[in-house]
Amino acid sequence: MPVLEALTLMLIGARLGGALFERFGQSPVLGELLAGVLIGNLGLVGYHGLETLRDQPGLDLLAQIGVLFLLFKVGVETDIGKMMAVGGSSFLVAVLGVIAPMVLGFFCSRGFFPAHHPLTHWYVGATLCATSVGITARVLADLGRTSSTEGRIILGAAVIDDVLGLIVLAVVAGLIGAADGGRAFAPLTVAWIVTKAMLFLGLAIGIGRWASRRAFALATRLSGAGVLLSVALAFCFALAWVAGRVGLAPIVGAFGAGLVLDERHYRDLLARDEKRRTLPELLEPISSFLVPVFFVLMGMRVDLGAFAAPGVLGFAAVLTLAAVVGKQACSLGVLERGTDRIAVGLGMIPRGEVGLIFAGIGATLVLGGERVIGDDVFSAVVIMVALTTLVTPPLLVWKMRGARRG
């Protein structure tokens, strides 16, 4: 009954909040976050009836499956050929866009929380790494600048950025697990985690394509409706499970599963559908249910009371500044002459859903008996995500429109 109550509030709140922010040209993710913040902090105005909902195991399970859907859908909609073909600029921009914010985030966290474990500071830095490709892609599409030099560099770098961010997440989470288990730090541990992540993605792309083709070939022998969606989801969950078994975050497996699925593998199953719906179209109804549950739950876990603690608001401001400045450093990786480097840096700012996923995973990791991402840090990260997501669209519109007029 508590789960049903929570889902009712969360879905209505997500739709109202998302519609409100879309009306003002902003990402609906912000509205979903805000709805969660309001639901989770009603205790501040004297109503405590919903405070237990944020810790409901059933909601957490639905939210985690929602994250898998989100990364799987991103992978399905990513053209791996274009991702592999992006130029040197995209790669350099992505690498600098991971290193600079992570280092800045580390020093920000260490400055405000000197008593925390060093790995906690690195994890806070990791939450600043990845760029939300969806938000920037939407702005570029609205401006008709997706095919511009700046647009291609930004989108290519954002995709590589996400892959590098997932590897960083795997490394830091693996080191935290080793430290919590009493195992000493060793460079070979880092090398093994990186190798494991790279091997997994490589095998997922290589063997996964073969397995996908075989699985869908066998699936064509099955009669009935919904075969394509069922087999695709089974493939997603299987790779997510394998990723978890080898010590990586399951979202790495879900993303890899989406990357390797090719429409040619399931063309016969598509032909059975009277409406000829693509796989992303089939996933949309489930995603529109589960993905907002994740974002609203992340908002519900923001404790506004934590901002009363000394330094938390200051930490949120400094962390946001580090997130913005760190992504401007990545513009130094642009090699093409005549390219607007400032536009590239602005396009890499939004953290969106990826930063929230990292923070959400950090809130479940334990080091020395304490959560890696506590309530104060989690609230600051959510504020950083919201601010970077809010400021990017107007700044990018201003810069890209100015460049086009020039």
Disulfide bonds with the S-S distance in Angstrom:
none
